[in-house]
């Protein structure tokens, strides 16, 4: 019980922030990019496991490095972001398997949110609040960029700058997400709530609100069920999210 409240609060904030950011990623066809970036975090997670510090702190530098490389290569080569992400994440996974302790791989692969400490929870919650604030600041501009970069440029919006901010936010949510669902499942915490919201929302405001809400609900449900059943929380969060998606298809507008 001592770890349940910090775990639940962390999961709720991370799930909500991931769902909100996912509502930006879905129209840009970037939802699945969080998965490869989660894999890219594996070397950092391995180091965190070996040396005994928080896995998000281990994951973040590697994800940031990957994001910066993707951004630079995208500007240099004009290749699709998905293709560059695949190149970078494959390299990260290969490096991780050089030194990831197999006997301790579960936390890296499917997360370990129920073991989170209070200080880590406070840090995660503060970071999620920051992410939500920045997403709200850039949301309208990123929506316009998603519709037409040329139109955004005509409105004096710096497309390169906002894309970099957007990618850095993805890096932050991936680094936090590996704590919740591990390196294998990070794409799901941003993709599924946004997809369920897309089925039900009638306008942009509803789309944002439902994406955030579904992220919160699925994380809370998964962590509570895990606490009761002793099954891994990460997979249960994804299953809960998938259940919400199935329900949303029944009531699809």
C-alpha positions, 0 to 999 in steps of 0.5 A: 500500500505504501507505494500504491498512492505514488504509483497511482498519482504518477501513472495518472499524470503520465497517462494524461500527459501522454494522451494529450501529446498523443492527440498531436501525434496522431494527425501527424502519423507520429503515434508509433514513433514513440515505440521505437523511441522507447526502444532507443531508451533501452541502453539508458534503462540498462545503465539505470538498472545496473547502477541503481538509479531511476530508469527515466533518468537513464532513458532521457539522455538516450531519447534526447540524443535520438530525437536530436539526431532524427531532427538533424537527419530530417533537415539534412536528408528530407527522409520521412521521420518514421524512416529515420526513427527506425534507423536510430531505434534499431541502433539503440536496441542493438547497443542495449543488448550488449549490456542489458542484464537479462535477469533484470530485463522485465523492468526495462521491457514492461515497466515497474511503476508499482515500485516508484518512490515518493521523490520520483513520483513528485518529479514525474508529476512536476514534469508532466505538468510542464509537458501539459503546459507546453503542449497547450502553448504550442497546440494551435501552431502544431495543428496548423503545421500538421495541416500545412507547413506552407500555410504555417510559414505564411503565418510567420510560424517557425516550423523547424523550431516548433517541430523541435519543441514537439520532438523534445516533448515526445522525448520527455513523455517516452522517458516517463513512459518507460517507467509505466509500461517499459520500453516495449509498449510506450507507443500504446500510451500515446496512440490508443487514448488519442485513437479512442478520442478520435472516435468520439470527439465532435470538435478539437476541444473534445478531442484534446479533453478525451485524449487526456481523460482516456490516458488517465483512466487507462493508467489508473485502471491498470495500476489498480488492477495490478495492485489487486491481482499482482499482474504487471501494471504496464501490460494491464494499462495497455489492455485497459486502454485497448478496452476503452478503444473498443468501447469507443468504436461501438459509439463512434460518431 
